[in-house]
């Protein structure tokens, strides 16, 4: 496993403007060509977090999936973020993980945000996703999933006996400024308890519902220490995750060997 370069694209998503957001985020990520391996865009980056955006939901054959494949190819890096997508008789808050070769992995947000009635409009996903990229095992999740540690728990005896399920846990989000402290705290908790790196990518600005977002995107190491942190401004930050340091920590502090065995259902 080599070191992994990861880029956080903390932007001010335009309200319910898919074409405008594709153009906006396209400009932000263009300079990353050749200097990164993985690029993170926010949750619902084509619309903002809107229940009403369900009416403009695309399909997997729509312009946003095509745009992500094109951008990943241009960057020579994997690209991930979530959008509203219609499939299997419902609309999902679907995270897409797209490689430069066009391979597209999907994860449908399992925990829908009841506080904002997301569960009344959108369909919930079920299965957790793990993607292999550049020698790293990556588990991508969406926003509210951060509050549910059992679903993200790194198991060490299931998929690869003696090895962890994943090395990097990532979250793309529209996490309001009013709850910034839980965001910062839970990112650190997930990293410590799962002996992994965690990357959390949030948006900034104020959305069409008048909700403010303070960004606070961060990359956290396996000890809970920030490798990089963002404030409340539009910014693109690239950080290198150290594979050897992660392996050394797991060898030195093998807490995973004392973990409880369980199955996700």
C-alpha positions in Angstrom: 0.0 0.0 0.0 1.5 3.3 -1.1 0.8 6.8 0.2 -2.5 8.2 -1.0 -3.1 11.9 -2.0 -6.6 13.0 -1.2 -8.2 16.3 -2.1 -11.1 18.0 -0.1 -13.2 20.3 -2.3 -15.1 22.5 0.2 -17.4 24.6 -2.0 -20.5 26.8 -1.7 -23.0 24.6 -3.6 -25.5 26.5 -5.7 -29.2 25.9 -4.8 -30.9 23.4 -7.1 -28.8 24.2 -10.1 -27.2 21.0 -11.4 -25.6 22.5 -14.5 -24.3 25.5 -12.6 -22.8 23.2 -9.9 -21.1 21.0 -12.5 -19.5 24.1 -14.0 -18.6 25.5 -10.5 -17.1 22.3 -9.2 -15.4 21.6 -12.5 -13.5 24.9 -12.2 -12.5 24.1 -8.6 -11.1 20.6 -9.4 -9.4 21.3 -12.7 -6.1 22.4 -11.1 -5.9 19.0 -9.3 -4.8 17.1 -12.5 -1.8 15.0 -11.8 -1.4 16.0 -8.1 -4.0 13.9 -6.4 -5.4 10.3 -6.3 -8.9 10.9 -4.8 -11.1 14.0 -5.0 -14.1 14.5 -2.6 -17.1 16.6 -3.5 -19.9 17.4 -1.0 -23.2 15.5 -0.4 -25.8 16.4 -3.0 -23.3 18.6 -4.8 -25.6 19.4 -7.7 -28.4 20.8 -5.7 -27.7 21.3 -2.0 -29.6 19.4 0.7 -33.2 19.9 -0.6 -36.1 17.5 -0.3 -37.7 19.2 -3.2 -34.7 18.5 -5.5 -36.3 15.0 -5.7 -38.3 16.4 -8.6 -35.1 16.9 -10.7 -33.5 13.6 -9.8 -31.5 12.1 -12.6 -30.7 8.5 -13.5 -27.4 6.7 -13.9 -27.6 7.6 -17.6 -28.0 11.3 -16.8 -25.6 14.2 -17.2 -24.1 14.2 -13.7 -22.8 10.6 -13.8 -21.4 11.3 -17.3 -19.8 14.5 -16.0 -18.2 12.6 -13.1 -16.7 10.0 -15.4 -15.4 12.7 -17.7 -13.8 14.6 -14.8 -12.2 11.5 -13.2 -10.6 10.7 -16.6 -9.4 14.3 -17.0 -7.9 14.4 -13.5 -6.4 10.9 -13.6 -7.9 10.4 -10.1 -11.0 8.9 -8.5 -13.9 11.3 -7.9 -16.6 10.9 -5.3 -19.7 12.8 -4.1 -23.4 12.3 -3.7 -26.4 13.3 -5.9 -30.1 12.5 -6.0 -30.6 9.6 -8.4 -33.7 7.7 -9.4 -33.4 3.9 -9.5 -35.4 0.8 -8.7 -38.7 2.7 -8.2 -37.3 5.3 -5.8 -34.9 8.3 -5.4 -31.7 7.7 -3.5 -29.2 10.1 -2.0 -26.5 8.1 -3.9 -22.8 8.4 -3.5 -20.8 7.7 -6.6 -17.1 6.6 -6.6 -15.8 6.9 -10.1 -12.3 5.9 -11.3 -10.4 7.4 -14.2 -11.2 4.3 -16.3 -15.0 4.9 -15.8 -15.6 2.2 -13.2 -18.5 3.5 -11.1 -19.3 2.2 -7.6 -22.4 3.3 -5.8 -23.5 3.6 -2.1 -27.1 4.7 -1.2 -27.2 6.6 2.0 -28.6 4.3 4.7 -29.4 6.7 7.5 -31.8 9.3 6.2 -32.0 12.5 8.2 -35.4 12.3 10.0 -34.9 15.8 11.6 -35.3 17.3 8.1 -37.8 14.7 6.8 -35.4 13.2 4.3 -36.8 9.8 5.2 -40.3 10.9 3.9 -39.1 11.6 0.4 -36.0 9.5 -0.3 -35.4 5.7 -0.3 -32.9 4.3 2.2 -29.9 2.2 1.1 -29.0 -1.0 2.8 -25.5 -2.2 2.1 -22.1 -0.7 3.0 -19.6 -0.2 0.3 -15.9 -0.9 0.3 -13.8 0.2 -2.7 -10.2 -0.8 -3.5 -8.2 2.1 -4.9 -4.5 2.6 -5.2 -3.9 -0.2 -2.8 -6.2 1.3 -0.2 -9.5 -0.1 1.1 -11.9 2.8 1.3 -15.4 2.9 2.9 -17.4 5.9 1.7 -20.5 7.1 3.6 -22.8 10.1 3.6 -23.4 12.8 6.2 -25.9 11.5 8.9 -24.2 8.1 8.6 -21.5 9.6 10.8 -23.7 9.4 13.9 -24.1 5.6 13.6 -20.8 3.9 14.7 -22.0 0.3 14.3 -22.6 0.7 10.6 -19.1 2.1 10.0 -17.3 -0.3 12.4 -14.1 -1.6 11.0 -14.2 -5.4 11.3 -11.0 -7.4 11.3 -12.3 -11.0 10.9 -14.9 -11.0 8.1 -14.0 -10.0 4.6 -10.3 -10.5 4.9 -9.4 -12.6 8.0 -6.7 -10.9 10.1 -7.0 -7.7 8.0 -9.3 -4.7 8.4 -12.2 -4.1 6.2 -10.9 -0.7 5.2 -8.0 1.8 5.7 -9.8 5.0 5.0 -13.4 6.0 6.1 -14.8 9.0 4.3 -17.9 11.2 4.7 -19.3 13.7 2.2 -21.8 16.0 3.9 -24.1 19.0 4.1 -23.6 19.4 7.9 -25.1 22.6 9.3 -22.9 25.0 11.3 -25.4 24.7 14.2 -24.1 21.2 14.8 -20.4 21.8 14.0 -19.1 20.5 17.3 -20.6 17.0 16.8 -19.2 16.9 13.3 -15.7 17.6 14.5 -16.0 15.3 17.5 -17.5 12.3 15.6 -14.9 12.4 12.8 -12.2 12.0 15.4 -14.1 9.2 17.2 -14.6 7.2 14.0 -10.8 7.4 13.3 -9.7 6.4 16.8 -12.1 3.5 17.2 -11.6 2.1 13.7 -7.8 2.5 13.6 -8.0 4.2 10.2 -7.7 7.6 8.5 -11.0 9.5 8.2 -11.8 12.3 5.7 -14.8 14.4 6.2 -15.8 16.8 3.4 -18.5 19.4 4.2 -19.9 22.4 2.2 -19.8 26.2 3.1 -22.2 29.0 2.5 -26.0 29.4 3.1 -28.5 27.2 1.2 -32.0 28.0 -0.2 -33.6 27.1 3.1 -31.5 29.7 5.0 -29.3 27.1 6.6 -25.6 28.0 7.1 -22.7 25.7 6.7 -19.3 26.2 8.3 -17.2 23.7 6.3 -14.9 22.3 9.0 -13.7 19.7 6.5 -10.8 17.7 7.8 -8.5 14.7 7.4 -8.0 12.9 10.7 -5.4 10.3 11.4 -5.7 7.0 13.3 -4.9 8.7 16.6 -7.6 11.3 16.2 -5.2 14.1 15.2 -6.0 16.4 12.4 -3.7 16.0 9.3 -5.5 18.9 7.7 -8.4 21.2 8.7 -10.5 23.7 6.9 -12.4 26.7 8.2 -15.5 28.3 6.8 -14.3 29.4 3.4 -14.3 27.9 -0.1 -11.0 26.0 -0.4 -9.4 23.0 -2.1 -6.9 21.1 0.1 -4.7 18.2 -0.9 -3.3 15.9 1.8 -1.1 12.8 1.7 -2.1 9.8 3.8 0.9 7.9 5.1 0.5 4.2 4.5 3.6 3.2 6.6 2.5 5.2 9.6 -1.0 3.6 9.5 0.5 0.1 9.3 3.0 0.8 12.1 0.2 2.1 14.4 -1.9 -1.0 13.8 1.1 -3.3 14.6 2.0 -1.3 17.7 -1.6 -1.0 19.0 -3.6 -3.9 17.7 -6.9 -3.1 19.4 -8.7 -4.7 16.5 -7.8 -8.1 17.9 -9.9 -7.5 21.0 -13.0 -6.2 19.1 -16.4 -7.8 19.3 -17.5 -10.0 16.4 -20.8 -9.0 14.7 -22.6 -8.9 11.3 -24.2 -6.0 9.6 -27.8 -6.6 8.6 
